[in-house]
Amino acid sequence: MKRGWERWEMRWISSSLKRKLSFLLLLSVLIPLLALGLFSYDMASTATEQKAKQSGLSILSQTATNLEFIVQDIENISIFIIGQKDIQQYLSNRGDDAVKQTQMIEFLSNLVFSKSYISDITIYPMYQSHLLSNTTIFKTALPTISGQDGQSFQASEKWWSTRYETTTAAGTKQVISLVRPIRSINSFKQIGTLVISVDEKALSRILAQAGMPGGGSVVLSNAEGQLLTGSIQEKMPATMAELLPGYSAKGHSGAANYGSGDDKRTVLHDTVAGVNWRLTGIMPFSEYRSQNNYVLKIMAIVIVLSIIIVTALVLYFVQRITNPLTMLTQFLKSSNPEEPMQTYPVETMDEVGQLVRSYNKFSERIAALTEQVKLEESYKKEADMQALQAQINPHFLYNTLSSIHWMALMNQDAKTADMVGSLSDFLRFSLNKGEEFCPVEQEAAHAGHYATIQAIRFPDRFKLTMRIDPELREQVMLKLLLQPLIENALIHGVQKREGFGEITVTAQRQGGWMAFAVSDNGAGMDALKLSAIEKELHGPDDRVRERERLQEGSYGLRNVHKRLLLHYGTEAGLRVESTEQIGTRVSFAIPISQEEEAV
């Protein structure tokens, strides 16, 4: 069954040149693409791991520097205390001196007050019965750690303790202490022991604030592998061997992978100079997995998109290459001498193109003859249109109207003469030799001619009042803006309300703008109708809807609005204000400077 399917698949591919080329091209492109994707993912994973390790080592190095500062500061304090004159004098004398003891305690308290990470400073005298400390010490595990008597630490040099518990007046704390003998400056004999304890929580906060990548933790251990402090949330083990069994750090600093599977981690280490302490950072390997999964997703998306694009391009180009052959094959199968010859487009000059080129010459000749007939027909139609246009030549129309005007005057028909004269001026301005712009004064005159014609048609029905700022009369504006607004006010405002109507046109300067307004005292509109008008003004272009607007009477407003937006921008559109039974006001503003430049 499987072998039969494979044979059918091979026959299906080999039976078509298009399928064969597509299969081979896709195979030759997708294999390198997938290999490149896998290689890029491997490189990105390695780079992610190295970047995280480098970041972790930088964090450990900075944390080590902070700890070195604390260690050096404590050692400087210890040297200062040992060499302090009053301390030397007090410890060298045998017997207790309550006044001196109080002074020494105050001195130690002042030192601790300025250092938030110091828990306590304690001096164990050899010749006095009471120890000196900035706080009352009830219990300490330091003598147990040192293995010596609490009154006399016979240490030959300074040393740092492990983490231990001490109970003072401030409560029970975990501390790490610097212990060093106090020797007499004169005899160099030991006269006491100095213990400066560092609060383990202060060091833990420093490690927690380090911010290891992936929510990792940092621990601090001494040369013997005993843990001093750390940022581990759960209970911290006592030694590094318990925390990381079998792990051995090598060198001053470095990084290595530890564990396997879900427990796999990256361990980084650095050394705190001067005390032989070791900082160890532990990062969960899941941090790399999450970042690698992100990279893998991005890589998968890129590869999938690339495969889609490559497949589309291969199929497209194969289609382009084999399309002439397919067309030729179909033509040879369905060729009929009785039918009109067809032309097959060939964009290349290869062998296939040469093969069909001869055939296309016949179809090109036929197409040329057809185009010649069409061209002659178009010339004929153009001549007919020119003849029709000549019959309605504007000059002929003006002369005819002028003759009618004078005939009306001769017959003493003043209204007819005024109406014909206004119509002649109205048409002459509308044509305006094809010009789109005119002075404000000429636009106002055109609107006046329209009002004159309508006043004769509807006597004693309305009047038009013009209030034009004299400064604006010579300014240039887009023509045929006021007349449609006046017509709209007359038809939809004045004529829909009983009584005498008033239409007022105002034009005034507002800074660098010319502000126009056409207002009437007509029927007005309610809020619903006003909202519909606003929607019509800002609606999308639609030829069918434009015809409906023409029938409804809203075409004039929309036409003016669109022309304003086209020539002056979005700030120049129409603004419509209306109150039912009170009237309507339509306004717009156009820039003066832009009009001057346009003209």
C-alpha positions as CSV (number, residue, x, y, z in Angstrom):
1,M,0.0,0.0,0.0
2,K,2.8,2.4,1.0
3,R,4.8,1.5,-2.1
4,G,1.8,2.1,-4.4
5,W,1.2,5.5,-2.8
6,E,4.8,6.5,-3.4
7,R,4.7,5.4,-7.0
8,W,1.5,7.4,-7.5
9,E,3.1,10.4,-5.9
10,M,6.1,10.2,-8.1
11,R,3.9,9.9,-11.2
12,W,1.9,12.9,-10.1
13,I,5.1,15.0,-9.7
14,S,6.7,13.8,-12.9
15,S,3.6,14.2,-15.0
16,S,3.8,18.0,-14.9
17,L,6.8,20.3,-15.6
18,K,5.3,22.9,-13.2
19,R,5.1,20.4,-10.3
20,K,8.6,19.0,-11.0
21,L,10.2,22.4,-11.0
22,S,8.3,23.5,-7.9
23,F,9.2,20.4,-5.9
24,L,12.9,20.6,-6.8
25,L,13.2,24.3,-6.1
26,L,11.4,24.1,-2.8
27,L,13.6,21.2,-1.8
28,S,16.8,23.0,-2.7
29,V,15.7,26.1,-0.8
30,L,13.9,24.7,2.3
31,I,16.8,22.3,3.3
32,P,19.4,25.1,3.6
33,L,16.8,27.3,5.3
34,L,16.0,24.8,8.0
35,A,19.7,24.1,8.5
36,L,20.3,27.9,8.9
37,G,17.5,28.1,11.4
38,L,18.9,25.3,13.5
39,F,22.4,26.7,13.4
40,S,21.1,30.2,14.3
41,Y,19.1,28.8,17.2
42,D,22.2,26.9,18.5
43,M,24.3,30.1,18.2
44,A,21.6,32.2,20.0
45,S,21.3,29.6,22.8
46,T,25.0,29.6,23.3
47,A,25.2,33.4,23.2
48,T,22.3,33.6,25.7
49,E,24.1,31.3,28.1
50,Q,27.4,33.1,27.8
51,K,25.7,36.5,28.3
52,A,23.9,35.3,31.4
53,K,27.1,33.9,32.8
54,Q,29.0,37.1,32.0
55,S,26.3,39.1,33.7
56,G,26.4,36.9,36.7
57,L,30.2,37.1,37.0
58,S,30.0,40.9,36.8
59,I,27.4,40.9,39.5
60,L,29.5,38.7,41.7
61,S,32.6,40.9,41.1
62,Q,30.7,44.0,42.1
63,T,29.3,42.3,45.2
64,A,32.8,41.1,46.1
65,T,34.0,44.7,45.8
66,N,31.3,45.8,48.2
67,L,32.2,43.1,50.7
68,E,35.9,43.9,50.4
69,F,35.1,47.5,51.3
70,I,33.2,46.3,54.4
71,V,36.1,44.0,55.4
72,Q,38.7,46.6,54.9
73,D,36.6,49.2,56.8
74,I,36.3,46.8,59.8
75,E,40.0,46.0,59.7
76,N,40.8,49.7,59.7
77,I,38.5,50.2,62.6
78,S,40.2,47.4,64.5
79,I,43.6,49.0,63.9
80,F,42.3,52.3,65.0
81,I,40.9,50.8,68.3
82,I,44.1,48.8,69.0
83,G,46.2,51.9,68.6
84,Q,43.9,54.2,70.5
85,K,45.8,55.8,73.5
86,D,43.0,55.5,76.0
87,I,42.3,51.8,75.1
88,Q,46.0,51.0,75.5
89,Q,46.2,52.8,78.8
90,Y,43.0,51.1,80.2
91,L,44.0,47.6,79.2
92,S,47.6,48.0,80.5
93,N,46.4,48.9,84.0
94,R,45.5,46.1,86.3
95,G,42.3,46.4,88.2
96,D,38.9,47.9,87.2
97,D,38.3,51.6,86.8
98,A,34.5,52.3,86.5
99,V,35.0,55.8,85.0
100,K,37.4,54.7,82.4
101,Q,35.2,51.7,81.6
102,T,32.3,54.0,80.9
103,Q,34.4,56.2,78.7
104,M,35.6,53.2,76.7
105,I,32.0,51.9,76.2
106,E,30.9,55.3,75.0
107,F,33.8,55.4,72.6
108,L,32.8,52.0,71.2
109,S,29.2,53.0,70.9
110,N,30.1,56.0,68.8
111,L,32.0,53.8,66.4
112,V,29.1,51.4,66.0
113,F,26.5,54.1,65.6
114,S,28.0,55.2,62.2
115,K,28.2,51.6,60.8
116,S,24.9,49.9,60.2
117,Y,26.4,46.6,59.3
118,I,28.3,46.3,62.6
119,S,26.4,44.4,65.3
120,D,28.8,45.0,68.2
121,I,32.4,45.8,69.1
122,T,33.7,43.9,72.1
123,I,37.0,44.0,73.9
124,Y,38.0,41.1,76.2
125,P,40.7,42.6,78.7
126,M,43.3,40.2,80.2
127,Y,43.8,42.2,83.4
128,Q,40.2,43.4,84.1
129,S,37.2,41.4,85.1
130,H,34.6,43.2,82.9
131,L,34.6,43.2,79.1
132,L,34.1,46.4,77.1
133,S,31.2,46.5,74.5
134,N,28.8,48.9,73.0
135,T,26.0,46.6,74.1
136,T,25.3,44.1,76.8
137,I,26.2,40.6,75.7
138,F,24.2,37.9,77.5
139,K,25.5,34.9,75.5
140,T,27.9,34.3,72.7
141,A,29.1,31.2,70.9
142,L,32.4,32.7,70.0
143,P,34.4,31.1,72.8
144,T,33.1,27.7,71.6
145,I,34.1,28.5,68.1
146,S,37.6,29.6,69.1
147,G,38.0,26.6,71.5
148,Q,39.6,29.0,74.1
149,D,38.6,30.6,77.4
150,G,36.2,33.5,77.0
151,Q,38.4,35.9,79.0
152,S,41.6,35.4,76.9
153,F,41.9,34.5,73.3
154,Q,45.5,33.6,72.8
155,A,45.4,34.3,69.1
156,S,48.7,35.0,67.3
157,E,47.1,37.1,64.6
158,K,43.7,38.3,63.3
159,W,41.1,35.8,62.0
160,W,37.5,35.8,60.9
161,S,35.1,33.5,62.6
162,T,32.4,31.4,61.0
163,R,28.7,32.3,61.4
164,Y,27.6,32.0,65.0
165,E,24.8,33.1,67.3
166,T,25.1,35.8,69.9
167,T,22.5,37.3,72.3
168,T,22.7,40.9,73.3
169,A,20.4,43.6,74.6
170,A,19.3,44.1,70.9
171,G,18.2,40.5,70.6
172,T,19.6,37.3,69.2
173,K,21.6,37.6,66.0
174,Q,23.7,35.6,63.7
175,V,27.1,37.3,63.3
176,I,30.5,36.9,61.7
177,S,33.4,38.4,63.7
178,L,36.9,39.7,63.2
179,V,39.0,38.6,66.1
180,R,42.5,39.9,66.7
181,P,44.7,40.3,69.8
182,I,45.4,43.7,71.4
183,R,49.1,44.0,72.2
184,S,50.8,46.7,74.2
185,I,52.6,49.2,72.2
186,N,55.4,49.3,74.7
187,S,56.0,45.6,75.5
188,F,54.2,44.0,72.6
189,K,52.5,41.7,75.0
190,Q,48.9,40.8,74.6
191,I,46.7,42.8,76.9
192,G,43.3,41.9,75.4
193,T,41.3,40.6,72.5
194,L,39.2,42.7,70.1
195,V,36.0,41.2,68.5
196,I,34.1,43.2,65.8
197,S,30.9,41.4,64.8
198,V,29.2,41.9,61.5
199,D,25.4,41.4,61.4
200,E,24.8,38.4,59.1
201,K,21.5,39.9,57.9
202,A,23.3,43.0,56.7
203,L,25.5,40.8,54.5
204,S,22.5,38.8,53.4
205,R,20.8,41.9,52.2
206,I,23.8,42.9,50.2
207,L,23.8,39.5,48.5
208,A,20.0,39.6,48.0
209,Q,20.3,43.0,46.3
210,A,22.9,41.7,43.9
211,G,20.1,40.6,41.5
212,M,21.3,37.4,39.9
213,P,19.7,36.6,36.5
214,G,16.8,34.3,36.6
215,G,16.1,34.8,40.3
216,G,19.3,33.1,41.3
217,S,20.8,33.1,44.7
218,V,24.3,34.1,46.1
219,V,26.1,32.6,49.1
220,L,29.2,33.5,50.9
221,S,31.6,30.9,52.3
222,N,35.0,30.8,53.9
223,A,38.1,28.9,52.9
224,E,36.9,25.8,54.8
225,G,33.7,25.7,52.8
226,Q,31.5,26.8,55.7
227,L,28.6,29.0,54.7
228,L,28.7,32.5,56.3
229,T,25.6,34.0,54.7
230,G,23.4,33.9,51.6
231,S,20.3,35.1,49.8
232,I,18.7,31.7,49.9
233,Q,15.1,32.0,51.1
234,E,14.8,28.6,52.6
235,K,16.9,27.2,55.4
236,M,20.5,27.6,54.5
237,P,22.8,24.6,54.9
238,A,25.9,24.8,57.0
239,T,28.5,24.0,54.3
240,M,29.0,24.2,50.6
241,A,29.2,20.4,50.4
242,E,25.7,20.2,51.6
243,L,24.5,22.9,49.3
244,L,26.3,21.7,46.2
245,P,27.5,18.1,46.7
246,G,30.5,17.2,44.6
247,Y,31.1,20.8,43.3
248,S,34.6,22.1,43.5
249,A,35.4,25.7,42.5
250,K,38.6,26.3,40.6
251,G,40.5,29.5,40.2
252,H,39.9,33.0,41.4
253,S,36.6,33.2,39.5
254,G,34.7,31.2,37.0
255,A,31.5,29.5,35.9
256,A,30.4,25.9,35.4
257,N,27.2,23.9,34.8
258,Y,26.1,21.7,37.7
259,G,23.5,18.9,37.9
260,S,21.3,17.5,35.2
261,G,17.7,17.5,34.0
262,D,15.3,19.8,35.8
263,D,17.9,20.3,38.6
264,K,20.5,21.6,36.3
265,R,22.1,24.9,37.4
266,T,24.9,27.3,36.5
267,V,27.3,27.9,39.4
268,L,29.5,31.0,39.3
269,H,32.2,32.0,41.9
270,D,34.4,34.9,42.7
271,T,36.8,35.6,45.6
272,V,36.7,38.3,48.2
273,A,40.2,39.5,48.5
274,G,42.0,39.8,51.9
275,V,39.8,37.3,53.8
276,N,39.8,34.3,51.4
277,W,36.1,34.3,51.3
278,R,34.3,32.9,48.2
279,L,31.1,34.3,46.7
280,T,29.1,31.6,44.9
281,G,26.2,32.5,42.5
282,I,23.6,29.8,41.6
283,M,21.4,30.4,38.5
284,P,18.7,27.9,37.5
285,F,19.1,26.5,34.1
286,S,15.4,27.2,33.4
287,E,16.4,30.8,32.9
288,Y,18.2,29.8,29.7
289,R,15.4,27.5,28.7
290,S,12.8,30.3,29.0
291,Q,15.0,32.6,26.9
292,N,15.8,29.8,24.5
293,N,12.2,29.0,24.1
294,Y,11.5,32.6,23.3
295,V,14.3,32.6,20.7
296,L,12.9,29.2,19.4
297,K,9.4,30.7,19.0
298,I,10.8,33.7,17.2
299,M,13.0,31.5,15.0
300,A,10.0,29.2,14.2
301,I,7.9,32.2,13.3
302,V,10.6,33.5,11.0
303,I,11.2,30.1,9.4
304,V,7.5,29.5,8.9
305,L,7.1,33.0,7.3
306,S,10.2,32.4,5.2
307,I,8.8,29.1,4.0
308,I,5.5,30.7,3.1
309,I,7.2,33.6,1.3
310,V,9.7,31.2,-0.5
311,T,6.9,28.8,-1.4
312,A,4.8,31.7,-2.8
313,L,7.7,33.1,-4.8
314,V,8.7,29.7,-6.1
315,L,5.2,28.9,-7.2
316,Y,4.8,32.4,-8.7
317,F,8.0,32.2,-10.7
318,V,7.4,28.6,-11.8
319,Q,4.0,29.7,-12.9
320,R,5.5,32.6,-14.9
321,I,8.0,30.3,-16.5
322,T,5.6,27.5,-17.4
323,N,2.6,29.6,-18.2
324,P,3.5,30.1,-21.9
325,L,3.9,26.4,-22.3
326,T,0.6,25.8,-20.6
327,M,-1.1,28.4,-22.8
328,L,0.5,26.9,-25.9
329,T,-0.6,23.4,-24.9
330,Q,-4.2,24.5,-24.4
331,F,-4.2,26.4,-27.6
332,L,-3.0,23.4,-29.6
333,K,-5.7,21.3,-28.0
334,S,-8.5,23.6,-28.6
335,S,-7.4,25.4,-31.8
336,N,-10.3,25.9,-34.2
337,P,-9.8,27.6,-37.6
338,E,-13.4,28.9,-37.6
339,E,-12.9,30.9,-34.4
340,P,-11.1,34.2,-34.1
341,M,-7.4,33.9,-33.4
342,Q,-6.2,34.7,-29.9
343,T,-3.0,36.4,-28.7
344,Y,-0.9,34.8,-26.0
345,P,1.3,37.2,-24.0
346,V,4.9,36.2,-23.9
347,E,7.3,38.4,-21.8
348,T,10.5,36.5,-22.5
349,M,12.5,35.9,-25.6
350,D,13.5,32.3,-24.8
351,E,12.7,29.3,-26.9
352,V,9.0,29.2,-25.8
353,G,8.7,32.9,-26.7
354,Q,10.2,32.4,-30.1
355,L,7.8,29.4,-30.7
356,V,4.6,31.5,-30.1
357,R,5.9,34.7,-31.5
358,S,5.0,33.9,-35.1
359,Y,1.4,33.1,-34.0
360,N,1.1,36.3,-32.0
361,K,2.0,38.4,-35.1
362,F,-1.4,37.4,-36.7
363,S,-3.3,38.3,-33.5
364,E,-1.4,41.5,-33.2
365,R,-2.3,42.5,-36.7
366,I,-6.0,41.8,-36.0
367,A,-5.8,43.8,-32.8
368,A,-4.2,46.7,-34.6
369,L,-7.0,46.8,-37.1
370,T,-9.6,46.6,-34.3
371,E,-7.9,49.5,-32.5
372,Q,-7.9,51.5,-35.7
373,V,-11.6,51.1,-36.1
374,K,-12.1,52.1,-32.4
375,L,-9.9,55.2,-32.9
376,E,-11.9,56.3,-35.9
377,E,-15.1,55.9,-34.0
378,S,-13.7,58.0,-31.1
379,Y,-12.6,60.7,-33.5
380,K,-16.1,60.8,-34.9
381,K,-17.6,61.1,-31.4
382,E,-15.1,63.8,-30.4
383,A,-16.1,65.8,-33.5
384,D,-19.7,65.4,-32.7
385,M,-19.1,66.7,-29.1
386,Q,-17.1,69.7,-30.5
387,A,-20.0,70.5,-32.8
388,L,-22.4,70.4,-29.9
389,Q,-20.1,72.5,-27.7
390,A,-19.9,75.1,-30.5
391,Q,-23.6,75.3,-30.6
392,I,-23.7,76.3,-26.9
393,N,-20.6,78.6,-27.0
394,P,-20.5,80.8,-23.9
395,H,-20.1,84.0,-26.0
396,F,-23.1,83.1,-28.0
397,L,-25.0,82.5,-24.8
398,Y,-23.9,85.8,-23.3
399,N,-24.8,87.7,-26.5
400,T,-28.2,86.1,-26.5
401,L,-28.9,87.0,-22.9
402,S,-27.7,90.5,-23.5
403,S,-30.2,90.8,-26.4
404,I,-33.0,89.6,-24.2
405,H,-31.9,92.0,-21.5
406,W,-32.1,95.0,-23.9
407,M,-35.4,93.8,-25.4
408,A,-36.9,93.7,-21.9
409,L,-35.6,97.2,-21.2
410,M,-37.1,98.5,-24.4
411,N,-40.4,96.9,-23.4
412,Q,-40.0,98.6,-20.0
413,D,-40.1,95.1,-18.2
414,A,-37.6,96.0,-15.4
415,K,-38.0,92.7,-13.5
416,T,-37.3,90.6,-16.6
417,A,-34.3,92.8,-17.4
418,D,-32.9,92.5,-13.9
419,M,-33.4,88.8,-13.9
420,V,-31.8,88.2,-17.3
421,G,-28.9,90.6,-16.4
422,S,-28.3,88.8,-13.1
423,L,-28.5,85.4,-14.8
424,S,-25.9,86.6,-17.4
425,D,-23.5,87.8,-14.7
426,F,-24.2,84.6,-12.7
427,L,-23.3,82.3,-15.6
428,R,-20.3,84.5,-16.6
429,F,-18.8,84.2,-13.1
430,S,-19.6,80.4,-12.9
431,L,-17.5,79.8,-16.0
432,N,-14.8,82.5,-15.1
433,K,-12.5,81.3,-17.9
434,G,-11.9,78.0,-15.9
435,E,-10.3,79.9,-12.9
436,E,-10.9,78.3,-9.5
437,F,-10.2,81.4,-7.4
438,C,-11.6,85.0,-7.3
439,P,-11.6,88.1,-5.1
440,V,-14.0,88.1,-2.1
441,E,-15.9,91.0,-3.6
442,Q,-16.5,89.1,-6.8
443,E,-17.7,86.0,-4.8
444,A,-20.1,88.3,-2.9
445,A,-21.4,89.8,-6.1
446,H,-22.1,86.4,-7.6
447,A,-24.1,85.5,-4.5
448,G,-26.0,88.7,-4.9
449,H,-26.9,87.9,-8.5
450,Y,-28.3,84.6,-7.3
451,A,-30.3,86.3,-4.6
452,T,-31.6,88.9,-7.1
453,I,-32.9,86.1,-9.4
454,Q,-34.5,84.2,-6.5
455,A,-36.0,87.5,-5.1
456,I,-37.8,88.0,-8.5
457,R,-39.0,84.4,-8.4
458,F,-40.2,84.7,-4.8
459,P,-41.2,88.4,-4.4
460,D,-41.5,89.8,-0.8
461,R,-40.4,86.4,0.6
462,F,-36.8,87.1,1.8
463,K,-34.0,89.6,1.7
464,L,-30.2,89.1,1.6
465,T,-27.9,91.2,3.8
466,M,-24.1,91.3,3.1
467,R,-21.7,92.5,5.8
468,I,-18.2,92.2,4.2
469,D,-15.1,93.6,6.0
470,P,-13.7,96.2,3.5
471,E,-10.2,94.8,4.2
472,L,-11.2,91.5,2.7
473,R,-12.7,92.7,-0.5
474,E,-9.5,92.3,-2.5
475,Q,-8.4,89.0,-0.8
476,V,-8.5,85.9,-2.9
477,M,-10.7,82.9,-2.1
478,L,-12.0,79.7,-3.7
479,K,-15.0,80.6,-5.8
480,L,-18.6,79.2,-5.6
481,L,-18.6,78.8,-1.8
482,L,-21.2,81.3,-0.7
483,Q,-23.9,80.8,-3.3
484,P,-24.6,77.1,-2.4
485,L,-24.9,78.0,1.3
486,I,-27.3,80.8,0.4
487,E,-29.3,78.5,-1.7
488,N,-29.4,75.9,1.1
489,A,-30.6,78.6,3.6
490,L,-33.3,79.7,1.2
491,I,-34.7,76.2,0.2
492,H,-34.3,74.4,3.6
493,G,-34.7,77.3,5.9
494,V,-36.7,80.4,4.8
495,Q,-39.1,78.6,2.4
496,K,-40.0,76.0,5.1
497,R,-41.2,78.7,7.5
498,E,-44.0,81.1,7.2
499,G,-43.3,84.8,7.1
500,F,-40.5,87.1,5.8
501,G,-37.1,85.5,5.8
502,E,-33.7,87.1,6.3
503,I,-30.4,85.7,5.1
504,T,-27.2,87.3,6.4
505,V,-23.7,86.8,4.9
506,T,-20.8,88.0,7.1
507,A,-17.1,88.1,6.4
508,Q,-14.5,89.3,8.8
509,R,-10.8,88.9,9.5
510,Q,-9.6,86.8,12.5
511,G,-5.8,87.0,12.6
512,G,-4.5,85.3,9.5
513,W,-7.9,83.8,8.6
514,M,-11.0,85.0,6.8
515,A,-14.2,83.9,8.7
516,F,-17.4,83.6,6.7
517,A,-20.9,82.8,7.9
518,V,-24.3,82.4,6.3
519,S,-27.2,82.6,8.8
520,D,-31.0,82.5,8.3
521,N,-34.1,82.8,10.5
522,G,-35.7,79.9,8.9
523,A,-37.2,76.6,10.2
524,G,-33.9,75.3,11.7
525,M,-33.2,71.7,12.6
526,D,-33.6,69.5,15.7
527,A,-30.6,67.7,17.2
528,L,-31.3,64.5,15.3
529,K,-31.4,66.2,11.9
530,L,-28.3,68.3,12.8
531,S,-26.4,65.1,13.7
532,A,-27.5,63.5,10.4
533,I,-26.2,66.5,8.5
534,E,-22.8,66.3,10.3
535,K,-22.6,62.6,9.4
536,E,-23.4,63.4,5.8
537,L,-20.6,66.0,5.6
538,H,-18.0,63.6,7.0
539,G,-19.3,60.4,5.3
540,P,-17.2,58.4,2.8
541,D,-17.3,59.0,-0.9
542,D,-20.0,56.8,-2.7
543,R,-21.3,57.5,-6.2
544,V,-24.7,56.0,-5.5
545,R,-25.0,57.9,-2.2
546,E,-23.9,61.2,-4.0
547,R,-26.9,60.8,-6.3
548,E,-29.2,60.3,-3.3
549,R,-27.7,63.4,-1.6
550,L,-28.4,65.4,-4.8
551,Q,-32.0,64.4,-4.7
552,E,-32.3,65.0,-0.9
553,G,-30.8,68.5,-1.2
554,S,-27.7,67.9,1.0
555,Y,-25.3,67.7,-2.0
556,G,-24.5,71.5,-1.9
557,L,-23.3,71.5,1.7
558,R,-21.2,68.3,1.2
559,N,-19.7,69.7,-2.1
560,V,-18.6,72.9,-0.4
561,H,-17.3,71.0,2.6
562,K,-15.2,68.7,0.4
563,R,-13.8,71.5,-1.7
564,L,-12.8,73.4,1.5
565,L,-11.0,70.4,2.9
566,L,-9.3,69.7,-0.5
567,H,-7.9,73.2,-0.9
568,Y,-7.4,74.4,2.7
569,G,-7.1,71.4,4.9
570,T,-9.1,69.9,7.8
571,E,-9.4,73.2,9.8
572,A,-11.4,74.9,6.9
573,G,-14.4,72.5,6.9
574,L,-18.0,73.6,7.4
575,R,-19.4,74.1,10.9
576,V,-23.2,73.9,11.1
577,E,-25.2,75.3,14.0
578,S,-29.0,75.2,14.1
579,T,-31.9,75.6,16.5
580,E,-35.4,74.4,15.5
581,Q,-37.8,77.3,14.7
582,I,-35.0,79.8,15.3
583,G,-32.6,79.4,12.3
584,T,-29.4,77.9,11.0
585,R,-25.8,79.2,10.8
586,V,-23.2,77.7,8.5
587,S,-19.6,79.0,8.9
588,F,-16.1,78.3,7.6
589,A,-12.7,80.0,7.8
590,I,-9.9,80.0,5.2
591,P,-6.3,81.2,5.6
592,I,-5.4,84.5,3.9
593,S,-1.7,83.7,3.1
594,Q,-2.5,80.3,1.5
595,E,-5.0,81.9,-0.9
596,E,-2.5,84.6,-1.9
597,E,0.1,81.9,-2.6
598,A,-2.5,79.8,-4.5
599,V,-3.4,82.7,-6.8
